Amino acid sequence: ALSHQPAEREAFLRTACPEPELRAQVLALLAAHETPGHFLDEPVVPTSDQLPSELNINYAGQTIAHYRVQQLLGKGGMGEVYLATDTRLGRQAALKILPVDFAQTPDRLRRFAREARTVSALNHPTIVTIYDVGQHEQTHYIATEFVAGKTLREYLGERRLELSQALDFATQICGALAAAHEA
């Protein structure tokens, strides 16, 4: 249907999709495809870099509980992720820190705790392991295993995947989703 001009699509779909309900769904998908922007590109809640500067704290160089924070790895809708060293066990960890103002909102705090509980119940090779969840003074955090490397988004931004690579990634993602769904 996408290979046809917009004015020709409905006529094409009447032949290719005789069921009215299915045709309506395909037309809706085509309209969504033509709409600029994508809802998946927008964060559910403001990211920490969208907060007033007085709420942005750089934790690099600080110690939170028994984690020595080294550097910022990334920012997302629910906080910032730092590379840290677990001083008790001498291993690297990814430390996800909930912004201070988020911690003052009970709904966001519950969502953060639910995320930790949900992920900690999972055991799968392509899902990070949660080491710890806690609060140090006013800072709430989740400590997970640190996996070195690029995100899938970064990886895809650098190269076009071969079919075998795409299938391998899809298989890993589906396996993780299936494990999460089962749990």
Backbone as CSV, one residue per row, in Angstrom:
resi,resn,N_x,N_y,N_z,CA_x,CA_y,CA_z,C_x,C_y,C_z
1,ALA,0.827,-1.195,0.000,0.000,0.000,0.000,0.874,1.263,0.000
2,LEU,1.999,1.208,0.686,2.876,2.386,0.732,3.476,2.712,-0.637
3,SER,3.574,1.719,-1.502,4.154,1.978,-2.814,3.197,2.755,-3.725
4,HIS,1.925,2.846,-3.344,0.934,3.601,-4.123,0.869,5.041,-3.617
5,GLN,0.501,5.939,-4.514,0.291,7.331,-4.132,-0.889,7.397,-3.168
6,PRO,-0.870,8.357,-2.225,-1.965,8.448,-1.250,-3.356,8.445,-1.880
7,ALA,-3.535,9.098,-3.007,-4.860,9.150,-3.647,-5.278,7.785,-4.204
8,GLU,-4.312,6.908,-4.495,-4.602,5.588,-5.088,-4.750,4.491,-4.042
9,ARG,-4.373,4.746,-2.808,-4.319,3.683,-1.796,-5.679,3.080,-1.473
10,GLU,-6.685,3.926,-1.314,-7.991,3.402,-0.917,-8.533,2.449,-1.982
11,ALA,-8.400,2.815,-3.266,-8.856,1.937,-4.344,-8.058,0.627,-4.325
12,PHE,-6.752,0.736,-4.124,-5.912,-0.463,-4.049,-6.361,-1.362,-2.894
13,LEU,-6.637,-0.747,-1.734,-7.007,-1.529,-0.555,-8.381,-2.174,-0.684
14,ARG,-9.294,-1.572,-1.455,-10.601,-2.205,-1.657,-10.426,-3.561,-2.327
15,THR,-9.442,-3.661,-3.218,-9.168,-4.922,-3.897,-8.319,-5.847,-3.018
16,ALA,-7.258,-5.299,-2.465,-6.320,-6.109,-1.684,-6.864,-6.497,-0.317
17,CYS,-7.774,-5.704,0.222,-8.306,-5.891,1.578,-9.835,-5.805,1.530
18,PRO,-10.521,-6.839,1.104,-11.974,-6.736,0.960,-12.727,-6.580,2.289
19,GLU,-12.130,-7.000,3.404,-12.808,-6.861,4.707,-12.774,-5.400,5.150
20,PRO,-13.935,-4.764,5.389,-13.973,-3.346,5.761,-13.202,-3.028,7.048
21,GLU,-13.291,-3.900,8.062,-12.592,-3.634,9.325,-11.083,-3.661,9.131
22,LEU,-10.598,-4.664,8.417,-9.164,-4.768,8.167,-8.686,-3.578,7.329
23,ARG,-9.475,-3.209,6.309,-9.114,-2.080,5.464,-9.026,-0.791,6.293
24,ALA,-9.964,-0.610,7.208,-9.953,0.582,8.076,-8.702,0.595,8.950
25,GLN,-8.308,-0.569,9.459,-7.096,-0.638,10.284,-5.848,-0.305,9.463
26,VAL,-5.794,-0.825,8.245,-4.638,-0.542,7.385,-4.587,0.950,7.051
27,LEU,-5.736,1.544,6.761,-5.769,2.986,6.483,-5.309,3.788,7.701
28,ALA,-5.719,3.362,8.889,-5.279,4.047,10.108,-3.768,3.924,10.285
29,LEU,-3.217,2.746,10.012,-1.765,2.558,10.104,-1.031,3.433,9.084
30,LEU,-1.573,3.515,7.881,-0.953,4.361,6.863,-0.980,5.827,7.283
31,ALA,-2.100,6.263,7.848,-2.194,7.654,8.307,-1.186,7.915,9.423
32,ALA,-1.051,6.962,10.340,-0.076,7.116,11.426,1.343,7.153,10.875
33,HIS,1.592,6.345,9.849,2.920,6.308,9.228,3.277,7.666,8.610
34,GLU,2.295,8.334,8.090,2.516,9.619,7.423,2.626,10.779,8.411
35,THR,2.236,10.560,9.675,2.264,11.616,10.671,3.695,11.847,11.129
36,PRO,4.182,13.099,11.103,5.565,13.354,11.547,5.719,13.092,13.041
37,GLY,6.915,12.691,13.431,7.198,12.405,14.843,6.676,11.032,15.211
38,HIS,7.041,10.566,16.375,6.626,9.240,16.820,6.520,9.263,18.331
39,PHE,5.463,8.694,18.870,5.270,8.737,20.306,6.371,8.015,21.076
40,LEU,7.032,7.043,20.459,8.100,6.336,21.155,9.347,7.194,21.328
41,ASP,9.440,8.271,20.562,10.588,9.166,20.673,10.436,10.151,21.820
42,GLU,9.246,10.243,22.395,8.982,11.195,23.469,9.018,10.490,24.821
43,PRO,9.664,11.058,25.838,9.678,10.423,27.157,8.303,10.479,27.818
44,VAL,8.014,9.487,28.648,6.742,9.436,29.371,6.672,10.574,30.375
45,VAL,7.787,10.853,31.011,7.884,11.958,31.958,9.080,12.798,31.543
46,PRO,9.171,14.038,32.000,10.310,14.862,31.597,11.632,14.203,31.987
47,THR,12.613,14.294,31.115,13.933,13.770,31.443,14.632,14.751,32.363
48,SER,15.660,14.264,33.036,16.346,15.107,34.010,16.954,16.347,33.363
49,ASP,17.301,16.284,32.069,17.857,17.483,31.430,16.778,18.497,31.070
50,GLN,15.497,18.143,31.241,14.401,19.085,31.025,13.972,19.755,32.330
51,LEU,14.604,19.374,33.425,14.270,19.945,34.727,15.018,21.257,34.923
52,PRO,14.528,22.110,35.815,15.280,23.330,36.125,16.694,22.978,36.568
53,SER,17.659,23.817,36.217,19.069,23.500,36.479,19.365,23.277,37.953
54,GLU,18.601,23.918,38.843,18.890,23.717,40.266,18.520,22.303,40.731
55,LEU,17.704,21.576,39.925,17.352,20.207,40.286,18.299,19.191,39.679
56,ASN,19.111,19.612,38.719,20.072,18.708,38.100,21.318,18.625,38.971
57,ILE,21.637,17.436,39.380,22.802,17.208,40.234,23.743,16.286,39.480
58,ASN,25.007,16.633,39.427,25.992,15.746,38.834,26.581,14.907,39.961
59,TYR,26.313,13.622,39.932,26.744,12.730,41.007,28.156,12.186,40.800
60,ALA,28.773,12.460,39.658,30.133,11.964,39.401,31.070,12.439,40.500
61,GLY,31.854,11.519,41.034,32.794,11.836,42.101,32.214,11.670,43.497
62,GLN,30.901,11.504,43.600,30.271,11.337,44.912,30.160,9.855,45.266
63,THR,29.888,9.598,46.527,29.610,8.241,46.983,28.171,8.196,47.451
64,ILE,27.430,7.244,46.904,26.029,7.034,47.272,25.954,5.635,47.859
65,ALA,25.590,5.587,49.142,25.626,4.320,49.887,27.046,3.768,49.743
66,HIS,27.199,2.566,49.185,28.545,2.006,49.012,28.958,1.973,47.534
67,TYR,28.419,2.924,46.773,28.760,3.037,45.353,29.524,4.338,45.112
68,ARG,30.736,4.209,44.575,31.529,5.378,44.205,31.188,5.704,42.751
69,VAL,30.545,6.834,42.545,30.042,7.222,41.228,31.180,7.771,40.384
70,GLN,31.300,7.252,39.160,32.404,7.654,38.292,31.969,8.625,37.199
71,GLN,31.015,8.235,36.368,30.647,9.107,35.245,29.219,8.843,34.810
72,LEU,28.638,9.864,34.206,27.290,9.768,33.669,27.317,8.912,32.410
73,LEU,26.395,7.935,32.344,26.280,7.095,31.151,25.125,7.532,30.266
74,GLY,24.047,8.010,30.886,22.890,8.414,30.096,21.774,8.964,30.954
75,LYS,20.799,9.578,30.274,19.639,10.155,30.947,18.391,9.587,30.312
76,GLY,17.347,9.445,31.121,16.084,8.947,30.607,14.926,9.550,31.358
77,GLY,13.756,9.021,31.111,12.540,9.543,31.714,12.473,9.383,33.212
78,MET,13.147,8.380,33.754,13.076,8.122,35.192,14.385,8.431,35.909
79,GLY,15.290,9.128,35.284,16.502,9.502,35.996,17.741,9.412,35.145
80,GLU,18.867,9.381,35.841,20.169,9.316,35.195,20.844,8.013,35.579
81,VAL,21.666,7.509,34.668,22.408,6.277,34.919,23.893,6.602,34.911
82,TYR,24.568,6.181,35.961,25.999,6.433,36.124,26.766,5.120,36.202
83,LEU,27.995,5.157,35.742,28.927,4.072,35.996,29.425,4.278,37.414
84,ALA,29.397,3.214,38.205,29.831,3.313,39.595,30.612,2.063,39.973
85,THR,31.345,2.162,41.066,32.056,1.012,41.617,31.401,0.638,42.929
86,ASP,31.043,-0.621,43.050,30.512,-1.154,44.301,31.726,-1.387,45.205
87,THR,31.891,-0.544,46.229,33.089,-0.613,47.056,33.090,-1.839,47.963
88,ARG,31.956,-2.431,48.218,31.907,-3.652,49.038,32.382,-4.873,48.270
89,LEU,31.946,-4.970,47.000,32.256,-6.167,46.220,33.316,-5.931,45.152
90,GLY,33.741,-4.676,44.990,34.807,-4.368,44.039,34.422,-4.619,42.594
91,ARG,33.187,-4.371,42.232,32.760,-4.576,40.848,32.074,-3.312,40.321
92,GLN,32.037,-3.218,39.004,31.357,-2.088,38.391,29.852,-2.328,38.422
93,ALA,29.114,-1.235,38.467,27.661,-1.291,38.444,27.140,-0.090,37.677
94,ALA,25.938,-0.250,37.159,25.223,0.888,36.579,24.272,1.359,37.668
95,LEU,24.387,2.614,38.040,23.595,3.167,39.140,22.561,4.121,38.554
96,LYS,21.289,3.705,38.619,20.194,4.547,38.133,19.691,5.367,39.303
97,ILE,19.741,6.690,39.142,19.387,7.598,40.232,18.124,8.357,39.872
98,LEU,17.162,8.293,40.749,15.904,9.014,40.567,16.127,10.471,40.936
99,PRO,15.726,11.419,40.060,15.902,12.835,40.401,15.212,13.172,41.727
100,VAL,15.802,14.079,42.489,15.322,14.439,43.826,13.858,14.859,43.796
101,ASP,13.463,15.685,42.834,12.068,16.142,42.805,11.108,15.006,42.477
102,PHE,11.564,14.002,41.696,10.721,12.848,41.405,10.463,12.043,42.682
103,ALA,11.491,11.952,43.527,11.373,11.176,44.770,10.365,11.798,45.719
104,GLN,10.033,13.052,45.510,9.043,13.719,46.354,7.623,13.499,45.835
105,THR,7.489,12.813,44.709,6.184,12.511,44.126,5.896,11.032,44.378
106,PRO,4.927,10.727,45.243,4.664,9.321,45.599,4.432,8.411,44.395
107,ASP,3.728,8.890,43.366,3.445,8.057,42.201,4.730,7.681,41.468
108,ARG,5.638,8.643,41.307,6.908,8.360,40.631,7.792,7.443,41.470
109,LEU,7.759,7.623,42.768,8.538,6.767,43.659,8.022,5.328,43.595
110,ARG,6.692,5.166,43.557,6.108,3.824,43.420,6.500,3.202,42.080
111,ARG,6.497,3.997,41.020,6.871,3.485,39.707,8.332,3.026,39.703
112,PHE,9.192,3.798,40.340,10.611,3.456,40.439,10.790,2.136,41.196
113,ALA,10.088,2.000,42.335,10.171,0.770,43.132,9.591,-0.419,42.368
114,ARG,8.497,-0.186,41.625,7.880,-1.259,40.836,8.851,-1.730,39.756
115,GLU,9.555,-0.787,39.126,10.542,-1.148,38.110,11.619,-2.054,38.719
116,ALA,12.106,-1.694,39.888,13.143,-2.493,40.549,12.622,-3.884,40.879
117,ARG,11.418,-3.969,41.441,10.837,-5.282,41.781,10.620,-6.131,40.534
118,THR,10.102,-5.512,39.488,9.803,-6.245,38.263,11.071,-6.814,37.641
119,VAL,12.076,-5.978,37.485,13.305,-6.433,36.845,14.055,-7.428,37.727
120,SER,13.992,-7.253,39.043,14.718,-8.177,39.928,14.127,-9.580,39.902
121,ALA,12.875,-9.711,39.465,12.236,-11.022,39.386,12.633,-11.777,38.122
122,LEU,13.338,-11.113,37.219,13.684,-11.725,35.939,15.088,-12.322,35.971
123,ASN,15.236,-13.425,35.264,16.545,-14.053,35.130,16.678,-14.496,33.679
124,HIS,17.382,-13.697,32.901,17.535,-13.977,31.474,18.864,-13.381,31.014
125,PRO,19.550,-14.051,30.091,20.866,-13.557,29.670,20.863,-12.165,29.032
126,THR,19.737,-11.717,28.492,19.720,-10.400,27.854,18.969,-9.360,28.682
127,ILE,18.737,-9.647,29.947,18.113,-8.687,30.860,19.107,-8.439,31.994
128,VAL,19.401,-7.163,32.273,20.379,-6.857,33.316,19.909,-7.381,34.668
129,THR,20.872,-7.729,35.493,20.599,-8.208,36.842,20.617,-7.031,37.804
130,ILE,19.612,-6.967,38.660,19.585,-5.923,39.691,20.412,-6.412,40.869
131,TYR,21.354,-5.562,41.279,22.182,-5.869,42.435,21.564,-5.332,43.719
132,ASP,20.971,-4.163,43.640,20.568,-3.476,44.864,19.551,-2.393,44.519
133,VAL,18.706,-2.071,45.453,17.821,-0.916,45.350,17.831,-0.263,46.716
134,GLY,17.865,1.036,46.753,17.933,1.659,48.069,17.797,3.168,48.029
135,GLN,18.003,3.724,49.209,17.953,5.161,49.385,19.138,5.554,50.252
136,HIS,19.842,6.595,49.832,20.949,7.154,50.598,20.643,8.632,50.777
137,GLU,20.396,9.033,52.006,19.934,10.385,52.296,18.679,10.645,51.460
138,GLN,18.664,11.629,50.574,17.481,11.914,49.758,17.541,11.268,48.367
139,THR,18.566,10.451,48.127,18.798,9.878,46.809,18.305,8.438,46.750
140,HIS,17.381,8.177,45.818,16.875,6.822,45.571,17.622,6.263,44.360
141,TYR,17.988,4.978,44.416,18.778,4.405,43.327,18.441,2.937,43.116
142,ILE,18.772,2.475,41.927,18.768,1.055,41.587,20.154,0.761,41.037
143,ALA,20.813,-0.249,41.572,22.125,-0.660,41.072,21.945,-1.952,40.280
144,THR,22.437,-1.932,39.043,22.347,-3.118,38.193,23.729,-3.486,37.690
145,GLU,23.799,-4.659,37.065,25.056,-5.008,36.424,25.363,-3.977,35.351
146,PHE,26.623,-3.724,35.140,27.059,-2.804,34.096,27.446,-3.634,32.883
147,VAL,26.829,-3.334,31.755,27.150,-4.013,30.505,27.832,-2.992,29.603
148,ALA,29.108,-3.202,29.355,29.870,-2.270,28.520,29.433,-2.390,27.066
149,GLY,29.529,-1.296,26.365,29.211,-1.323,24.941,28.216,-0.249,24.569
150,LYS,27.716,-0.361,23.361,26.793,0.632,22.828,25.357,0.162,23.012
151,THR,24.458,1.129,23.050,23.046,0.776,23.048,22.683,0.323,21.634
152,LEU,21.567,-0.357,21.517,21.107,-0.786,20.198,20.857,0.425,19.311
153,ARG,20.311,1.494,19.883,20.058,2.722,19.110,21.375,3.279,18.562
154,GLU,22.433,3.316,19.386,23.739,3.807,18.917,24.293,2.901,17.815
155,TYR,24.187,1.602,18.034,24.693,0.619,17.082,24.008,0.773,15.732
156,LEU,22.675,0.915,15.755,21.922,1.045,14.508,22.186,2.385,13.821
157,GLY,22.564,3.395,14.594,22.877,4.689,14.008,24.181,4.696,13.231
158,GLU,25.011,3.686,13.438,26.321,3.631,12.796,26.368,2.744,11.563
159,ARG,25.435,1.826,11.441,25.527,0.853,10.344,24.162,0.297,10.007
160,ARG,24.106,-0.275,8.845,22.912,-0.980,8.402,23.119,-2.455,8.751
161,LEU,22.110,-3.078,9.322,22.231,-4.469,9.735,22.065,-5.428,8.564
162,GLU,22.842,-6.485,8.615,22.611,-7.619,7.725,21.389,-8.357,8.259
163,LEU,20.720,-9.101,7.415,19.519,-9.826,7.829,19.812,-10.755,9.006
164,SER,20.944,-11.443,8.972,21.268,-12.381,10.058,21.437,-11.648,11.396
165,GLN,22.045,-10.440,11.351,22.196,-9.646,12.581,20.836,-9.189,13.088
166,ALA,19.991,-8.711,12.173,18.660,-8.237,12.562,17.862,-9.374,13.200
167,LEU,17.951,-10.560,12.620,17.230,-11.714,13.179,17.796,-12.109,14.538
168,ASP,19.109,-12.006,14.688,19.731,-12.318,15.976,19.264,-11.346,17.055
169,PHE,19.278,-10.046,16.744,18.791,-9.048,17.702,17.320,-9.273,18.023
170,ALA,16.522,-9.516,16.992,15.082,-9.726,17.204,14.840,-10.947,18.079
171,THR,15.595,-12.008,17.871,15.453,-13.225,18.682,15.800,-12.939,20.141
172,GLN,16.875,-12.200,20.370,17.259,-11.861,21.743,16.209,-10.985,22.415
173,ILE,15.702,-9.994,21.696,14.692,-9.093,22.250,13.411,-9.867,22.565
174,CYS,12.981,-10.703,21.620,11.759,-11.490,21.846,11.936,-12.464,23.009
175,GLY,13.121,-13.040,23.146,13.379,-13.941,24.278,13.272,-13.214,25.605
176,ALA,13.828,-12.006,25.661,13.746,-11.217,26.894,12.303,-10.816,27.183
177,LEU,11.575,-10.391,26.150,10.165,-10.028,26.346,9.337,-11.222,26.787
178,ALA,9.603,-12.384,26.215,8.875,-13.594,26.611,9.156,-13.938,28.078
179,ALA,10.418,-13.812,28.492,10.761,-14.079,29.891,10.069,-13.091,30.812
180,ALA,10.061,-11.830,30.407,9.400,-10.809,31.228,7.903,-11.071,31.303
181,HIS,7.301,-11.423,30.176,5.864,-11.700,30.142,5.531,-12.912,31.015
182,GLU,6.365,-13.934,30.914,6.128,-15.142,31.711,6.221,-14.858,33.209
183,ALA,7.155,-14.008,33.591,7.328,-13.685,35.007,6.181,-12.803,35.505
